[in-house]
Amino acid sequence: MERALTPKASRKTDGAYAYLDLLAREASAVEFEGPILQARAAGADSATLEELERAKVAALQVRAALRRRAKREAELSALFDTASDLAGLRDLDAVLEAIVHRARQLLATDIAYMTLNDPERGDTYMRVTDGSISASFRRLRLPMGAGLGGLVAQSGTPYNTADYFADPRFRHTNTIDVAVHEEGLVAILGVPLRLGTQVIGVLFAANRSARPFVQEEVALLCSLAAHAAVAIDTARLLQETRAALAELSEANTLIRAHSESIERAADAHDRMTGLVLRGGGVEDVAAVVTEVLGGRLTVLDEEGRPLVGESGDLDTGVFDAAQSSRALGRTVKRGGAYVASVDVGAAPLCTLVLRTDHPVSDTDQRILERAAIVTALLLLFRRSVAEAEGRVRGELLDDLVSRPELRGLDDRARRLGVDLGAPHVLVVARHDGQRERAAFWASSQATLAHGLATARGDEVVLLLPGDRPGALARRVAAELSASLGRPATAGAAPASGPVTAVAAAYAEARRCAGALVALGRTGDGASADELGFVGLLVGERREVSGFLSGALGPVLDYDARRGTALVKTLNAYFGTGGSLSRTAEALHIHVNTVTQRLDRVGQLLGADWQEPERALEIQLALRLHRLRTHMPDA
């Protein structure tokens, strides 16, 4: 049979339940006085009141333990959230702001902030704040060892103070104190941010009223500081990793581009070398360059004349760039053109000008330089071959001119591709100096025309296929003058027939050239037949018929066809000293008739027939005509 509870025992049980109910409701500490007040009001004895007091104390202890556990759980949750943030770190600023904000919340302070050390300036600066109201405080920089934060940063030890301005442990400075006072801070707790043994900054929690910081709060802030240090280090490592990856990517891109450029350069070099081995020319090398590099390529010789491409739109700056390129041994950029030039013995040999709308890399510029070298080698090879062939051809022409009696001259000419039995013209061109250039020009012309050339003193001698001595002499004079940059005078004579005809033609051509100089026609070219009566003196064949035909032929033909007396009128006109009246008397005709006949002569011979030199030729022709009339065999 159960025993019934006594009133005293019943009051004890009710008191215990009351405190359990208060704990369950998370009541405030003041409410825990309620059961005792109720028991006292009900007239409980002292033992009961004492028992309730012990129950109250126990309940408050349990309440405090539960609150500590709840706070610890909140702290652990915050640390867990911070670790989670670090695991998914994307933005360092966002993580640091979250840590500072949690520090402020967990420690229930008015403000929390973080400073980082600046190794370059040797101080520490404000990085993140939460709850700050002062702009100057957010821009604050702390010297190492100054103030609470400077001391933490320097020593690596946590410091806290319930009243900063009244604490003599810290070295106060005006700048720090003004900023702290403006922010209204009184109680401050600072803990170091550590990476290993190195302190990189300080994490703070502060109040605007006096407040002591317990050890648990210091430990909590140290844990948050450790997370912040990890976040900073992780961000640094990520940044370094990203930078390293970016550098590797850039390096890989450069290496790939460089490799492609090298392969392209090697391929271009192989192709150009193959062209040379297969007997290719400057045009083939230029085609490879434009195919590989694009753009338009102009190849200039040592005189700046185009071998490939057009040079009309090149400005004078290109030639200055070519000189710089030869001095440096590298491609020189001038405007939109890239210029590579090669010299031999300080004398320019060739210049390559590449014009393109896109930039040309250093490696591609090396391709242009290789192309310039290959072109120079081709030109040197051509020059060497031309000089060697020119020597052989020159020796043969020397023998034809000076020793025509030698045997085998026909065979030697045939081996050089020259048929001495075909019509040829021998040209002697006089020049003033520049013997090497004149000889090279003559040799090149002879090679191209399948003829012969040699240099003899201040003249060059050419034996060229053809049957028009005068026209060929004028062409040689004009082109050699242009090449030398000064006048060259050329005489020519036909050299057809036996081998000995070459020597005779050489003598006549020399006399023609000398006659042109004597007549003041330097820089001109002509044959003996074109020199009028002078040709009778210098020509080997003394062609009287040709002279008469050239000087008087139209008049003779007119008289023969029409039965007129123009020749007789001219004889009388010159015989009377050019007097119209005396001519009319001598011919027994009217003066007007004389005038009409002379007008007809002017129409047939040209308006200049009475000029002194022309009149002299006509008078000489009239005399020769009279002689031939009386000497039919002449």
GUROTOR-832236 format. One line per 4 residues: their letters; for each residue x, y, z of C-alpha. Coordinates in steps of 0.001 Angstrom, whole numbers, always signed. Layout:
REM residues N
A = X Y Z ~ ...
REM end
This chain:
REM residues 634
MERA = +0 +0 +0 ~ +1561 +3241 -1190 ~ +2263 +5887 +1333 ~ +751 +9290 +793
LTPK = +3174 +12247 +433 ~ +3375 +14512 +3420 ~ +2682 +18202 +2841 ~ +6353 +18933 +3332
ASRK = +7460 +16399 +749 ~ +4806 +17628 -1643 ~ +6147 +21225 -1461 ~ +9671 +19999 -2226
TDGA = +8460 +18129 -5296 ~ +6477 +21107 -6517 ~ +9540 +23333 -6148 ~ +11716 +20929 -8185
YAYL = +9097 +20792 -10948 ~ +8882 +24567 -10929 ~ +12597 +24946 -11550 ~ +12537 +22285 -14265
DLLA = +9715 +24221 -15920 ~ +11748 +27426 -15730 ~ +14731 +25667 -17311 ~ +12528 +24252 -20049
REAS = +11122 +27714 -20817 ~ +14644 +29230 -20799 ~ +13347 +31733 -18261 ~ +15411 +34678 -17140
AVEF = +17478 +34504 -13962 ~ +15026 +36776 -12104 ~ +12177 +34288 -12576 ~ +14094 +31631 -10610
EGPI = +13283 +33606 -7412 ~ +9536 +32965 -7949 ~ +9197 +29464 -6300 ~ +10950 +30671 -3149
LQAR = +8766 +33773 -2906 ~ +5629 +31668 -3387 ~ +6718 +29153 -683 ~ +7505 +31934 +1768
AAGA = +4148 +33510 +1080 ~ +2463 +30150 +1779 ~ +4133 +29973 +5199 ~ +6739 +27297 +4385
DSAT = +9155 +26422 +7113 ~ +12832 +27263 +7022 ~ +13900 +23766 +5942 ~ +11622 +23946 +2941
LEEL = +12890 +27390 +2022 ~ +16482 +26202 +2379 ~ +15774 +23203 +151 ~ +14214 +25484 -2466
ERAK = +17248 +27770 -2287 ~ +19527 +24820 -2988 ~ +17246 +23812 -5898 ~ +17366 +27371 -7251
VAAL = +21181 +27426 -7112 ~ +21345 +24059 -8869 ~ +18850 +25190 -11501 ~ +20790 +28402 -12138
QVRA = +23985 +26358 -12475 ~ +22248 +24094 -14978 ~ +20946 +27180 -16780 ~ +24446 +28658 -16959
ALRR = +25840 +25341 -18220 ~ +23152 +25145 -20905 ~ +23836 +28721 -21981 ~ +27564 +28019 -22160
RAKR = +26870 +24953 -24271 ~ +24558 +26911 -26561 ~ +27185 +29611 -26918 ~ +29828 +26992 -27636
EAEL = +27590 +25357 -30207 ~ +27073 +28770 -31850 ~ +30819 +29354 -31846 ~ +31494 +25899 -33293
SALF = +28802 +26456 -35896 ~ +30377 +29795 -36825 ~ +33813 +28162 -37083 ~ +32311 +25373 -39180
DTAS = +30640 +27925 -41469 ~ +33943 +29763 -41765 ~ +35733 +26526 -42669 ~ +33000 +25842 -45226
DLAG = +33538 +29309 -46692 ~ +37245 +28588 -46942 ~ +36573 +25288 -48697 ~ +34630 +27103 -51404
LRDL = +36868 +30188 -51412 ~ +36245 +32332 -54474 ~ +36480 +35900 -53208 ~ +39018 +36661 -50459
DAVL = +37359 +39960 -49554 ~ +33992 +38260 -49029 ~ +35525 +35565 -46753 ~ +37429 +38111 -44638
EAIV = +34319 +40283 -44288 ~ +32348 +37204 -43159 ~ +34995 +36333 -40523 ~ +35063 +39870 -39142
HRAR = +31265 +39986 -39063 ~ +31070 +36656 -37179 ~ +33684 +37835 -34684 ~ +31563 +40867 -33926
QLLA = +28419 +38751 -33531 ~ +29934 +35949 -31411 ~ +31726 +38316 -29048 ~ +28738 +40701 -29033
TDIA = +30972 +43721 -29555 ~ +30184 +47068 -31142 ~ +32836 +46709 -33836 ~ +35254 +44149 -35283
YMTL = +38073 +44815 -37719 ~ +41221 +43342 -39253 ~ +44600 +44848 -40112 ~ +47332 +43336 -42318
NDPE = +51067 +43937 -42231 ~ +52734 +45822 -45092 ~ +56305 +44452 -45436 ~ +57316 +47145 -47924
RGDT = +56321 +50076 -45656 ~ +57024 +48295 -42372 ~ +53630 +49056 -40804 ~ +50108 +47588 -40667
YMRV = +46997 +48895 -42412 ~ +43224 +48493 -42025 ~ +41921 +45712 -44286 ~ +38289 +44963 -43223
TDGS = +35902 +46609 -40722 ~ +32395 +45739 -39463 ~ +30439 +48274 -37453 ~ +32843 +51183 -38052
ISAS = +31385 +54691 -38307 ~ +34615 +56712 -38796 ~ +36165 +57180 -42248 ~ +39562 +58105 -40773
FRRL = +39496 +54938 -38669 ~ +38909 +52808 -41791 ~ +41991 +54438 -43393 ~ +44192 +54041 -40297
RLPM = +47779 +52740 -40540 ~ +49595 +51571 -37397 ~ +53366 +51688 -36955 ~ +54852 +48429 -35675
GAGL = +54788 +48455 -31857 ~ +52467 +51469 -31606 ~ +49072 +51096 -29960 ~ +47485 +47780 -29050
GGLV = +47328 +46567 -32675 ~ +50916 +47532 -33415 ~ +52063 +45690 -30308 ~ +50148 +42529 -31290
AQSG = +51535 +42698 -34841 ~ +55071 +43136 -33533 ~ +54994 +40577 -30711 ~ +52557 +38007 -32140
TPYN = +50782 +37833 -28734 ~ +47061 +38538 -28021 ~ +46383 +41719 -26025 ~ +43170 +43107 -24596
TADY = +42180 +46051 -22474 ~ +38940 +47059 -20774 ~ +39873 +50772 -21149 ~ +42393 +51524 -23900
FADP = +43086 +55169 -23067 ~ +43692 +54366 -19383 ~ +45989 +51382 -20089 ~ +49690 +52298 -19723
RFRH = +50955 +49132 -21464 ~ +50544 +50587 -24955 ~ +52606 +53237 -26783 ~ +50031 +55841 -27660
TNTI = +50464 +58032 -30735 ~ +48402 +61034 -31699 ~ +47324 +59541 -35046 ~ +46091 +56299 -33471
DVAV = +44469 +57925 -30480 ~ +42598 +60458 -32630 ~ +41221 +57690 -34880 ~ +40277 +55441 -31911
HEEG = +38663 +58374 -30113 ~ +36735 +59355 -33248 ~ +35437 +55777 -33498 ~ +34589 +55950 -29740
LVAI = +36379 +52698 -28806 ~ +37146 +51884 -25150 ~ +37574 +48118 -24719 ~ +39737 +46404 -27386
LGVP = +40820 +42802 -27936 ~ +43433 +41997 -30586 ~ +44808 +38585 -31629 ~ +47519 +37832 -34221
LRLG = +46949 +36343 -37680 ~ +49664 +33693 -37976 ~ +51082 +31759 -40896 ~ +53463 +29385 -39183
TQVI = +55781 +31591 -37173 ~ +55048 +34684 -39238 ~ +52488 +37270 -38117 ~ +50669 +38721 -41140
GVLF = +48066 +40857 -39342 ~ +45704 +41325 -36385 ~ +41996 +40518 -35817 ~ +40181 +42876 -33398
AANR = +36919 +42989 -31421 ~ +36112 +46249 -29602 ~ +33415 +47979 -27551 ~ +32524 +51633 -27194
SARP = +32193 +51133 -23402 ~ +34440 +49591 -20751 ~ +34310 +45811 -20844 ~ +36670 +43033 -19801
FVQE = +37308 +40135 -22249 ~ +37312 +36625 -20762 ~ +39677 +33854 -21836 ~ +36978 +32040 -23826
EVAL = +36479 +35146 -25970 ~ +40206 +35451 -26565 ~ +40328 +31776 -27611 ~ +37336 +32216 -29924
LCSL = +38856 +35249 -31621 ~ +42152 +33371 -31982 ~ +40274 +30546 -33757 ~ +38647 +33016 -36134
AAHA = +42041 +34660 -36708 ~ +43516 +31257 -37586 ~ +40759 +30754 -40148 ~ +41374 +34234 -41535
AVAI = +45103 +33487 -41863 ~ +44289 +30254 -43693 ~ +41926 +32155 -45992 ~ +44610 +34740 -46793
DTAR = +47238 +32053 -47379 ~ +44836 +30005 -49516 ~ +43950 +33061 -51548 ~ +47645 +33840 -51979
LLQE = +48331 +30278 -53108 ~ +45360 +30371 -55467 ~ +46526 +33687 -56866 ~ +50053 +32375 -57305
TRAA = +48680 +29202 -58871 ~ +46480 +31180 -61247 ~ +49396 +33456 -62093 ~ +51639 +30438 -62644
LAEL = +49006 +28799 -64833 ~ +48556 +32028 -66769 ~ +52315 +32318 -67223 ~ +52513 +28677 -68279
SEAN = +49675 +29202 -70724 ~ +51299 +32318 -72109 ~ +54655 +30573 -72275 ~ +53041 +27614 -74008
TLIR = +51404 +29962 -76509 ~ +54702 +31746 -77123 ~ +56566 +28459 -77438 ~ +53976 +27140 -79866
AHSE = +54077 +30346 -81906 ~ +57878 +30364 -81775 ~ +57980 +26712 -82813 ~ +55632 +27409 -85705
SIER = +57730 +30415 -86710 ~ +60907 +28340 -86581 ~ +59293 +25588 -88625 ~ +58053 +28165 -91132
AADA = +61503 +29764 -91287 ~ +63191 +26369 -91702 ~ +60730 +25409 -94431 ~ +61269 +28729 -96230
HDRM = +65048 +28334 -95948 ~ +64887 +24768 -97296 ~ +62716 +25887 -100189 ~ +65016 +28778 -101064
TGLV = +68081 +26525 -100828 ~ +66365 +23972 -103051 ~ +65615 +26692 -105580 ~ +69276 +27633 -105751
LRGG = +70329 +24003 -106187 ~ +67776 +23533 -108967 ~ +68980 +26642 -110755 ~ +66157 +28941 -109700
GVED = +66421 +32692 -109960 ~ +65724 +35840 -107973 ~ +62080 +35762 -109089 ~ +61637 +32269 -107594
VAAV = +63105 +33351 -104240 ~ +60799 +36386 -104192 ~ +57803 +34118 -104866 ~ +58694 +31973 -101820
VTEV = +58977 +35052 -99588 ~ +55599 +36471 -100600 ~ +53973 +33043 -100239 ~ +55317 +32621 -96688
LGGR = +55096 +36214 -95404 ~ +52419 +37704 -97654 ~ +52496 +41324 -98782 ~ +54346 +42757 -101775
LTVL = +58069 +42249 -102306 ~ +60383 +44451 -104346 ~ +63973 +43328 -105052 ~ +66422 +46116 -105933
DEEG = +69917 +45751 -107405 ~ +72987 +47661 -106297 ~ +71802 +50751 -108226 ~ +68333 +50687 -106648
RPLV = +66713 +49427 -109859 ~ +63975 +46823 -109517 ~ +64819 +43210 -110324 ~ +61421 +42009 -109065
GESG = +58316 +44098 -108372 ~ +57753 +47835 -108731 ~ +59862 +50606 -107208 ~ +57961 +53654 -108400
DLDT = +56055 +54119 -105142 ~ +59073 +53626 -102828 ~ +60060 +56755 -100910 ~ +63626 +57868 -100290
GVFD = +63399 +56668 -96683 ~ +63611 +53077 -97954 ~ +67147 +53682 -99214 ~ +68163 +55166 -95850
AAQS = +66653 +52077 -94198 ~ +68629 +49864 -96597 ~ +71845 +51580 -95524 ~ +70922 +51034 -91854
SRAL = +70087 +47387 -92569 ~ +73513 +46808 -94123 ~ +75204 +48452 -91145 ~ +73219 +46470 -88556
GRTV = +72953 +43207 -90454 ~ +69235 +43133 -89554 ~ +65848 +44002 -91014 ~ +64886 +47672 -90555
KRGG = +61272 +48841 -90453 ~ +60446 +52102 -92199 ~ +56766 +53035 -92225 ~ +54837 +50045 -93526
AYVA = +57919 +48524 -95194 ~ +60468 +46029 -93883 ~ +63881 +46430 -95524 ~ +66710 +43863 -95611
SVDV = +69863 +44753 -97543 ~ +73136 +42926 -98195 ~ +76502 +44380 -99205 ~ +79814 +42931 -100366
GAAP = +82987 +44778 -99526 ~ +81023 +47832 -98301 ~ +79260 +48019 -101692 ~ +75491 +47312 -101783
LCTL = +74542 +44171 -103662 ~ +70771 +43803 -103263 ~ +67872 +45134 -101176 ~ +64566 +43422 -100378
VLRT = +61590 +45648 -99492 ~ +58511 +43883 -98064 ~ +55352 +45970 -97786 ~ +52536 +44452 -95762
DHPV = +49485 +45579 -93794 ~ +50202 +43330 -90786 ~ +53175 +43343 -88389 ~ +56069 +41018 -89221
SDTD = +57449 +39086 -86245 ~ +61155 +38878 -85434 ~ +61283 +35289 -86678 ~ +59610 +36238 -89959
QRIL = +62064 +39116 -90303 ~ +64820 +36493 -90169 ~ +63146 +34837 -93184 ~ +63406 +38130 -95069
ERAA = +67072 +38404 -94090 ~ +67765 +34837 -95281 ~ +66003 +35648 -98538 ~ +68241 +38712 -98951
IVTA = +71344 +36561 -98387 ~ +70148 +33899 -100859 ~ +69375 +36627 -103412 ~ +72828 +38115 -102886
LLLL = +74416 +34702 -103431 ~ +72439 +34249 -106639 ~ +73534 +37669 -107896 ~ +77152 +36965 -106962
FRRS = +76962 +33621 -108734 ~ +75495 +35282 -111796 ~ +78167 +37946 -111674 ~ +80915 +35342 -111353
VAEA = +79540 +33348 -114263 ~ +79132 +36505 -116326 ~ +82653 +37626 -115500 ~ +84091 +34236 -116400
EGRV = +82121 +34069 -119633 ~ +82894 +37715 -120261 ~ +86630 +37008 -120023 ~ +86349 +34200 -122565
RGEL = +84223 +36316 -124892 ~ +86491 +39301 -124374 ~ +89602 +37298 -125215 ~ +87989 +36075 -128447
LDDL = +86950 +39596 -129502 ~ +90445 +40888 -128678 ~ +91906 +38256 -130993 ~ +89376 +39046 -133738
VSRP = +90281 +42738 -133551 ~ +94039 +42553 -133100 ~ +95035 +39107 -134436 ~ +92530 +38043 -137075
ELRG = +95123 +35775 -138663 ~ +94921 +33264 -135799 ~ +93457 +29873 -136646 ~ +90392 +28470 -134965
LDDR = +88646 +31787 -134297 ~ +85475 +30505 -135990 ~ +85474 +27384 -133798 ~ +86018 +29385 -130613
ARRL = +83135 +31681 -131560 ~ +80887 +28716 -132367 ~ +81512 +27166 -128949 ~ +80299 +30445 -127425
GVDL = +77159 +30412 -129552 ~ +78339 +33166 -131925 ~ +78000 +32638 -135694 ~ +80518 +34967 -137313
GAPH = +79036 +34231 -140735 ~ +75753 +35918 -139800 ~ +75297 +39725 -140039 ~ +76949 +41495 -137120
VLVV = +77632 +45063 -136077 ~ +80786 +46123 -134268 ~ +80275 +48996 -131824 ~ +83026 +51006 -130129
ARHD = +81757 +53065 -127172 ~ +83990 +55699 -125640 ~ +83461 +56604 -121969 ~ +85172 +58697 -119320
GQRE = +86383 +56395 -116537 ~ +84369 +53775 -114553 ~ +86042 +51039 -116560 ~ +84814 +48163 -114383
RAAF = +81184 +49215 -114542 ~ +81369 +49843 -118279 ~ +83031 +46456 -118823 ~ +80399 +44694 -116708
WASS = +77605 +46427 -118608 ~ +79105 +45521 -121995 ~ +79640 +41902 -120928 ~ +76017 +41618 -119742
QATL = +74706 +43089 -122997 ~ +76829 +40768 -125103 ~ +75734 +37716 -123121 ~ +72064 +38604 -123452
AHGL = +72406 +39272 -127211 ~ +74639 +36208 -127866 ~ +77478 +38437 -128956 ~ +81000 +39345 -127780
ATAR = +82367 +42201 -125671 ~ +85706 +43404 -124372 ~ +87189 +46443 -122682 ~ +90138 +48287 -124212
GDEV = +91335 +51295 -122263 ~ +88589 +53932 -121996 ~ +86343 +52205 -124491 ~ +84264 +49057 -124698
VLLL = +83912 +47026 -127869 ~ +80825 +44964 -128691 ~ +80173 +42565 -131574 ~ +76402 +42143 -131706
PGDR = +74049 +40423 -134152 ~ +72288 +42904 -136448 ~ +72411 +44818 -139709 ~ +71579 +48391 -138585
PGAL = +74836 +49935 -137340 ~ +73494 +53434 -136752 ~ +70477 +52388 -134682 ~ +72561 +49970 -132625
ARRV = +75217 +52643 -131979 ~ +72603 +55071 -130707 ~ +71072 +52431 -128406 ~ +74464 +51498 -126958
AAEL = +75349 +55155 -126391 ~ +72048 +55880 -124636 ~ +72013 +52797 -122383 ~ +75695 +52963 -121433
SASL = +75332 +56683 -120638 ~ +72386 +55886 -118349 ~ +74315 +53086 -116618 ~ +77430 +55214 -116039
GRPA = +75592 +58426 -115271 ~ +77766 +60300 -117764 ~ +77887 +60568 -121611 ~ +79218 +57663 -123687
TAGA = +79782 +58066 -127441 ~ +79397 +55082 -129797 ~ +80495 +54494 -133365 ~ +79403 +51428 -135317
APAS = +80257 +49573 -138500 ~ +78933 +46405 -140176 ~ +81103 +43334 -139587 ~ +79759 +40727 -141985
GPVT = +81743 +38336 -144098 ~ +85145 +36814 -143338 ~ +86779 +36865 -139915 ~ +89094 +39662 -141057
AVAA = +86070 +41939 -141507 ~ +85839 +42332 -137718 ~ +89216 +44081 -137493 ~ +88300 +46452 -140365
AYAE = +84919 +47172 -138739 ~ +86668 +47916 -135432 ~ +88902 +50499 -137101 ~ +85930 +52160 -138826
ARRC = +83804 +52185 -135659 ~ +86637 +53819 -133689 ~ +86963 +56526 -136324 ~ +83185 +57098 -136206
AGAL = +83261 +57513 -132423 ~ +86210 +59897 -132701 ~ +84458 +61881 -135433 ~ +81333 +62242 -133260
VALG = +83428 +63632 -130413 ~ +85222 +66004 -132829 ~ +81872 +67198 -134209 ~ +80662 +68019 -130677
RTGD = +78193 +65119 -130620 ~ +79435 +63491 -127394 ~ +76859 +61093 -125996 ~ +75498 +60288 -129477
GASA = +75901 +57217 -131683 ~ +76156 +56815 -135445 ~ +77655 +54817 -138310 ~ +79867 +56177 -141120
DELG = +76907 +56264 -143517 ~ +75122 +58679 -141176 ~ +78019 +61147 -140921 ~ +77552 +62685 -144381
FVGL = +80746 +63700 -146129 ~ +82644 +62986 -142912 ~ +81684 +59365 -143438 ~ +83653 +59399 -146643
LVGE = +86725 +60150 -144592 ~ +86201 +57669 -141765 ~ +84457 +54850 -143624 ~ +86414 +51846 -144861
RREV = +84305 +51410 -148031 ~ +84170 +55074 -149166 ~ +80531 +54705 -150273 ~ +80122 +57649 -152732
SGFL = +76767 +56387 -153977 ~ +75478 +56171 -150448 ~ +76694 +59684 -149724 ~ +75061 +61065 -152864
SGAL = +71835 +59298 -152091 ~ +71804 +60652 -148547 ~ +72709 +64230 -149426 ~ +71087 +64763 -152866
GPVL = +69013 +61682 -153644 ~ +65498 +63206 -153531 ~ +66510 +65990 -155954 ~ +68212 +63574 -158379
DYDA = +65169 +61306 -158326 ~ +62819 +64289 -158931 ~ +64829 +65467 -161958 ~ +64910 +61945 -163352
RRGT = +61150 +61493 -163035 ~ +59999 +64970 -164073 ~ +62770 +66063 -166467 ~ +63349 +69207 -164365
ALVK = +66607 +71037 -163793 ~ +66757 +71301 -160015 ~ +70351 +69997 -159864 ~ +71432 +72518 -162510
TLNA = +69658 +75284 -160597 ~ +71464 +74289 -157373 ~ +74860 +74337 -159143 ~ +74154 +77822 -160464
YFGT = +72784 +79018 -157114 ~ +75857 +77917 -155134 ~ +78158 +79055 -158008 ~ +76821 +82619 -157787
GGSL = +77173 +82767 -153997 ~ +73447 +82322 -153390 ~ +72303 +85276 -155513 ~ +68842 +84793 -156994
SRTA = +69251 +87446 -159720 ~ +72649 +86232 -160868 ~ +71351 +82644 -160850 ~ +68475 +83746 -163095
EALH = +70933 +85475 -165436 ~ +73186 +82385 -165584 ~ +70239 +80122 -166419 ~ +68446 +82685 -168591
IHVN = +65248 +82368 -166634 ~ +63109 +84693 -164541 ~ +63928 +85264 -160871 ~ +60508 +83946 -159871
TVTQ = +61296 +80672 -161631 ~ +64508 +80396 -159603 ~ +62549 +81016 -156415 ~ +59986 +78339 -157300
RLDR = +62718 +75805 -158079 ~ +64503 +76484 -154769 ~ +61214 +76143 -152878 ~ +60820 +72704 -154451
VGQL = +64379 +71827 -153347 ~ +63452 +72841 -149812 ~ +60442 +70543 -149932 ~ +62610 +67637 -151114
LGAD = +65680 +68122 -148866 ~ +64161 +69781 -145833 ~ +63915 +73344 -144588 ~ +67503 +73273 -143192
WQEP = +69169 +72599 -146572 ~ +70778 +76048 -146570 ~ +72290 +75698 -143070 ~ +76111 +75866 -143288
ERAL = +76874 +72189 -142523 ~ +74029 +70894 -144688 ~ +74845 +73302 -147518 ~ +78467 +72102 -147426
EIQL = +77353 +68482 -147806 ~ +75014 +69400 -150693 ~ +77773 +71321 -152510 ~ +80182 +68399 -152071
ALRL = +77508 +66021 -153362 ~ +76934 +68283 -156420 ~ +80669 +68184 -157197 ~ +80810 +64385 -156818
HRLR = +77732 +64097 -159067 ~ +79423 +66160 -161786 ~ +82520 +64013 -161521 ~ +80510 +60805 -161793
THMP = +78653 +62283 -164785 ~ +81964 +62858 -166564 ~ +83534 +59671 -165085 ~ +80968 +56889 -165451
DA = +83239 +54296 -163848 ~ +83694 +56380 -160671
REM end
